[in-house]
Each structure stands twice: as C-alpha cells, then as structure tokens.
Amino acid sequence: MYPLKFRPILKEKIWGGNKLKTILNKPIIDENTGESWEISTVGDDISVVSNGKLEGEKLDHLIKEYKEDLLGNKVYQQFGDQFPLLIKYIDAKDDLSVQLHPNDELAKKRHNSFGKTEMWYVVQADADAKLIVGFNKDTTKDEYETFLKERKITELLNFEDISKGDSYFIKAGRIHAIGKGSLIAEIQQTSDITYRVYDWDRKDSNGNERELHTDLALDALDFKGDRSFKLEYEKDKNKINNLISGTYFTTNTLEIDHDLKRDYKHLDSFKILMCVEGNGEIRTDNNSTSISFGETILIPAKIENLQIKSNTQGMKLLEVYI
C-alpha cells in the first residue's frame, strides 16, 4: 500500500471548456471538456492507477483485494466494495443546468443508488463568475411550479459572486448551478443522480433541448431559503483548517509553506489529497510521491503517518476522509 494516483476520467459537456488543460494540466483533447473524474467507482467509470507497482489496476479490484487496508474498517463495513465518494474537477465555460439531487432515501427507492450531498471549492473564477445556491427566500411548491412553467425560475434563485478559495456545501435537495467562468473542485457522495429542472432554454448541435426531470424533482426539493451553505474557515498555514465535518465526508484545507506531519492513527478511513495550489511531495515510511496542482492522491487507510512537503512557493491541499 502506497499513495495512489489515477488516470483522470474526462467528460465532454455542452457547457465545458479547456481550463482542465490550460490550468490543471489534464490531457483533454476536446475543447468542451467539463469534468475530470479524479476518483470514481460509479457505473463503468472506474478509476485506474497511474503510478507505482499497481499501475493499470482498477480501483474496484483493489478494494476487493485490500478491503479494510485500503478503505478502513468502518468504511468497508458500511460500503463494502463500493468507493463511497466521487471526486471531480469541473470547468464551466457556460452555465450548468439548474438542478438538484435526491437524498439517500429517494435515491435508494427510485434508482437503487446513494443520494448526492456534495461540496464545492473554487479553484479559479473569472471576474464575473457566479454560483446559484438555494432559493433567495422561502418558496412554496405552487410558487416554484408557476415560476418554472413561465420560465422565470431564476427570479427565485440565490446568486453568489465567487472568488478563488470560496467553498460551499450543497446538501441533497438544495437547488443549485455552477455558473460560467468557474473552475471547481467537487467532493460528493458516490452517485451520478441529477434532477435537471431548467437548462437556460439552450439546444445542442442537433437542435434538441436536454431532458428535464421536473416531476422527479418536486419530491426531492428543499424549498427553504436558508443561507447555511457558504463555508467559513480559518486559513492558518501549516495547520489543519476544517471546512466541514459531516455524515458523508470531512474536508480540511492544508496550506503548507514548508512541511506538515499528519498522524492518522485515530482515523479509521482512507484519505484523499487534492492539490488546489502549488506542488510538493507526500512521504510515507517507505515511499515518496510527488503531487502537483490539479492532481489527486488516495492515501490507503493502512498508512497512518505522512510528511507533506511543499515547494518553495507553497502548496494548498484539500484533505478528505470519512
């Protein structure tokens, strides 16, 4: 067991661009690449190891072989051979659809899937970039349906100006959309269930509008206009700064200008490190692995100690575990 890197799984999207290549150095070949799935066992999109002696091995096979050593005892008992998170980078050259995701109960009933609670970290944002997160006031079901039918749904939505380093928690049921000009790191439950309710009246190259899921969305929506979505966090260097701790994942930021030792003996879980700034090195007792801006590394549960070293310019990581 050693820190594992994976080949990115690249997704062409109608709203995608080329920042995954120009900023994050992903090997995209299409100018409308919207997503890089960094770690996944969703459907047929299975991550493949790109470093070390396990290069070429699929993540689902490694989970079956290494079990608790890879995932952690409690995680393996809960999720079995399914990796519990889906880790992505998202490049929005154009606005994504207005959408939401079902909770665990609805997703299990309708799709035999996990629900989808997620969080965003803004890696880069153009000057006018925005996100849609939630309603701008408490909204009724009838009001929502009327505005949706009249194609005025945006009048009910909350728009957020964003900049690098901003972070948002998107619980299941919360209406949302990533706006154009945004480059986002996304951490979510291992699910690809999305209810699209409005797509800006756009059409694809064949003149067709994308499918909407307005009926499915009605039972899944949270109509409250609460403002509990933006994550405020400390930004102390060479310390663990917590972004969020929840049922589905915990995420910290590690802003390192020299080195930082991490002791995970208390933690019965794998760890994920997403490099959202700079570059450096991850050292274990018998391994040294480089990490660069835009890369993601999976640290097996069996590895209990790390030394994280940045280059001279510093480095910022998102640290994720269950």
C-alpha positions in Angstrom: 0.0 0.0 0.0 1.3 3.4 -1.0 -0.2 6.8 -2.1 -2.2 6.1 -5.3 -2.7 8.4 -8.3 -5.3 7.7 -11.0 -5.8 8.5 -14.7 -8.4 11.2 -15.0 -11.7 10.2 -16.5 -12.6 13.1 -18.8 -16.2 14.1 -19.6 -17.3 16.1 -22.6 -20.1 18.5 -21.7 -22.2 21.0 -23.6 -21.1 23.7 -21.1 -17.4 22.6 -20.8 -14.3 24.4 -21.8 -10.5 23.9 -21.8 -9.4 25.1 -18.3 -8.9 21.5 -17.2 -5.9 21.5 -19.6 -4.8 25.2 -19.5 -4.9 25.5 -15.7 -4.9 22.0 -14.3 -2.8 20.2 -16.9 -5.3 17.5 -17.7 -4.8 15.6 -21.0 -8.0 16.8 -22.7 -8.4 16.7 -26.4 -11.9 18.2 -26.7 -12.5 22.0 -26.2 -15.8 21.2 -24.4 -14.4 19.1 -21.6 -16.4 19.8 -18.5 -15.3 17.3 -15.9 -12.3 15.3 -14.8 -13.4 12.5 -12.5 -10.4 12.0 -10.3 -11.5 9.0 -8.1 -14.6 7.0 -9.1 -16.3 3.6 -9.0 -19.5 5.0 -10.4 -21.0 2.7 -13.1 -18.5 1.9 -15.8 -16.3 4.9 -14.8 -13.8 3.1 -12.7 -10.5 4.8 -11.8 -7.3 3.2 -13.0 -4.0 3.5 -11.0 -1.3 5.6 -12.9 1.7 5.2 -10.5 3.8 2.6 -8.8 3.7 -1.2 -9.0 -0.1 -1.2 -9.1 -0.2 0.9 -12.2 -3.0 -0.3 -14.5 -5.1 -1.8 -11.7 -8.7 -0.7 -11.3 -9.9 0.8 -8.1 -12.8 -1.6 -7.7 -10.4 -4.6 -7.9 -8.1 -3.0 -5.4 -11.0 -2.6 -2.9 -11.9 -6.2 -3.3 -8.3 -7.3 -2.7 -7.2 -4.9 0.0 -10.6 -4.2 1.7 -10.1 -2.6 5.1 -6.4 -1.9 4.4 -7.5 0.5 1.7 -10.8 1.9 2.9 -10.7 1.5 6.7 -12.7 -1.0 8.8 -15.8 1.1 9.5 -15.9 2.4 5.9 -15.6 -1.1 4.4 -18.3 -2.4 6.8 -20.6 0.4 5.6 -19.9 0.5 1.9 -18.4 -2.9 1.0 -16.7 -2.9 -2.4 -18.1 0.5 -3.4 -15.9 3.5 -3.0 -18.0 6.0 -1.0 -17.0 9.2 -2.7 -16.8 10.7 -6.2 -14.0 13.3 -6.6 -14.1 15.7 -9.6 -12.8 18.9 -11.1 -15.4 20.9 -13.0 -14.8 23.5 -15.7 -17.8 25.6 -16.6 -17.2 27.6 -19.7 -21.0 28.1 -19.8 -23.7 27.9 -17.1 -24.6 24.4 -15.9 -28.3 23.5 -15.7 -30.3 24.5 -12.6 -30.5 21.2 -10.8 -30.7 19.3 -7.5 -30.0 15.8 -6.2 -32.1 13.3 -4.2 -31.3 12.3 -0.7 -30.4 8.7 0.2 -34.0 7.6 0.8 -35.3 8.8 -2.5 -32.3 7.7 -4.5 -32.4 4.2 -3.0 -36.1 3.9 -3.7 -36.0 5.3 -7.3 -32.6 4.4 -8.6 -31.0 1.9 -6.2 -28.3 4.4 -5.6 -26.8 6.6 -2.9 -28.1 10.1 -2.7 -25.9 13.1 -3.5 -24.7 15.6 -1.0 -21.7 17.5 -2.2 -19.4 20.4 -1.6 -17.5 22.8 -3.9 -14.2 24.5 -3.5 -13.4 27.4 -6.0 -10.0 26.7 -7.6 -10.3 29.6 -10.1 -13.0 32.1 -11.0 -13.3 34.7 -13.8 -14.2 38.2 -12.7 -17.9 37.8 -13.3 -18.3 34.2 -12.2 -21.3 33.2 -10.0 -22.9 30.2 -8.5 -26.6 29.5 -7.8 -27.1 28.1 -4.4 -30.6 27.7 -3.0 -33.7 29.9 -3.2 -33.4 33.6 -2.3 -36.4 33.2 0.1 -38.7 30.5 1.5 -40.6 29.3 -1.5 -43.8 27.2 -1.8 -44.3 24.3 -4.2 -47.0 26.1 -6.1 -44.9 29.3 -6.4 -42.0 27.2 -7.7 -44.1 25.4 -10.3 -45.6 28.6 -11.5 -42.2 30.3 -12.0 -40.8 27.2 -13.6 -43.7 26.9 -16.1 -43.3 30.6 -17.0 -39.5 30.2 -17.4 -38.9 32.7 -14.7 -37.4 30.3 -12.2 -34.2 32.4 -11.9 -36.2 35.1 -10.1 -36.5 32.7 -7.2 -32.8 31.7 -7.1 -29.9 32.9 -5.0 -26.9 34.1 -7.0 -23.5 34.2 -5.3 -20.4 36.1 -6.6 -17.4 33.9 -6.1 -13.6 34.1 -6.0 -10.7 31.7 -5.5 -10.9 29.9 -2.2 -14.6 30.2 -1.6 -16.4 26.9 -0.6 -20.0 25.8 -0.5 -21.9 22.9 1.0 -24.7 21.6 -1.2 -26.9 19.2 0.7 -29.3 16.8 -1.1 -32.4 18.7 -2.2 -30.8 22.1 -2.5 -31.3 23.7 -5.9 -28.0 24.9 -7.5 -26.0 25.5 -10.6 -22.3 26.2 -11.3 -22.0 29.4 -13.4 -19.8 30.1 -16.3 -16.2 31.1 -15.6 -15.9 28.7 -12.6 -13.3 26.1 -12.0 -14.4 23.9 -9.1 -13.2 21.0 -7.1 -16.2 18.9 -6.1 -16.4 16.3 -3.4 -19.6 14.2 -3.3 -21.3 11.0 -2.4 -20.7 8.3 -4.9 -23.7 9.0 -7.1 -24.4 10.4 -10.5 -28.2 11.1 -10.0 -29.1 14.6 -11.0 -32.6 16.1 -11.5 -32.3 18.9 -14.1 -35.1 21.4 -13.8 -34.0 24.3 -16.1 -31.4 24.5 -18.8 -31.5 28.1 -19.9 -33.6 27.1 -23.0 -30.4 26.1 -24.8 -30.2 23.4 -27.5 -27.5 21.0 -28.6 -25.8 20.9 -32.0 -28.8 18.9 -33.3 -31.3 21.5 -32.1 -32.6 19.4 -29.2 -33.1 20.6 -25.6 -31.7 18.4 -22.9 -34.0 16.2 -20.8 -35.6 17.8 -17.7 -36.7 15.9 -14.6 -39.3 18.3 -13.2 -41.6 15.7 -11.9 -38.9 13.7 -10.1 -37.5 17.0 -8.6 -40.7 18.0 -6.8 -40.5 15.4 -4.1 -36.7 16.0 -3.7 -36.6 19.8 -3.4 -35.9 21.8 -0.3 -37.9 24.9 -0.7 -36.4 26.8 2.3 -34.4 29.9 1.6 -31.8 29.4 4.4 -28.3 30.7 4.0 -26.3 27.8 5.6 -24.4 26.9 2.5 -21.2 29.1 2.4 -18.4 27.6 4.4 -16.3 29.9 6.6 -12.9 28.6 7.6 -9.6 29.5 9.1 -6.6 29.9 6.7 -3.7 29.3 9.1 -0.6 28.0 7.4 0.9 24.6 8.3 -2.2 23.7 10.3 -5.3 21.7 9.7 -8.2 24.1 8.9 -11.6 22.4 8.9 -14.0 23.2 6.1 -16.8 20.8 7.0 -17.3 17.7 9.1 -20.4 15.7 8.3 -22.0 12.3 7.8 -20.7 11.8 4.3 -17.3 13.4 4.4 -14.9 15.6 6.3 -12.9 18.1 4.4 -9.9 20.2 5.7 -7.6 22.6 4.0 -3.8 22.3 4.4 -2.0 25.4 3.4 1.7 24.5 3.6 4.7 26.7 3.1 7.3 24.3 4.3 6.2 20.9 5.7 3.5 19.3 7.8 3.3 16.0 9.5 0.0 14.2 9.6 -0.8 11.5 12.2 -3.9 9.4 11.1 -3.7 6.7 13.8 -7.0 7.9 15.3 -8.7 7.8 11.9 -10.3 4.6 10.5 -10.6 5.8 6.9 -8.8 6.3 3.6 -7.6 9.9 3.0 -7.8 11.9 -0.2 -5.5 14.8 -1.0 -6.5 17.2 -3.8 -3.8 19.8 -4.8 -5.6 23.1 -5.4 -2.4 25.2 -5.4 1.3 24.8 -5.8 3.1 21.4 -5.7 5.1 19.3 -3.4 5.8 15.8 -2.1 4.0 13.2 0.0 6.3 11.0 2.1 5.5 7.8 3.9 7.8 5.4 5.8 8.9 3.8 2.5 7.6 5.9 -0.3 7.9 9.4 -1.8 5.2 10.6 -4.2 5.1 14.0 -5.9 1.8 16.0 -6.1 1.2 18.9 -8.4 -1.5 21.5 -8.9 -4.6 19.6 -10.2 -3.6 16.2 -9.0 -5.4 14.0 -6.6 -3.9 11.2 -4.4 -5.6 8.4 -2.5 -3.9 7.5 0.8 -4.9 4.0 1.9 -6.2 3.6 5.4 -3.3 1.4 6.4 -0.9 4.4 6.0 -1.1 6.2 9.4 1.6 8.8 9.0 2.6 11.3 6.3 5.1 14.1 5.9 3.8 16.6 3.4 6.4 18.9 1.9 5.7 21.9 -0.3 8.0 23.5 -2.8 9.4 27.0 -2.2 6.2 28.7 -3.5 3.9 26.8 -1.0 1.1 24.4 -1.6 -2.6 24.1 -0.7 -4.4 20.8 -0.4 -7.9 19.7 0.3 -7.8 16.7 2.7 -10.9 14.5 2.6 -11.9 11.4 4.6 -14.9 9.8 6.3 
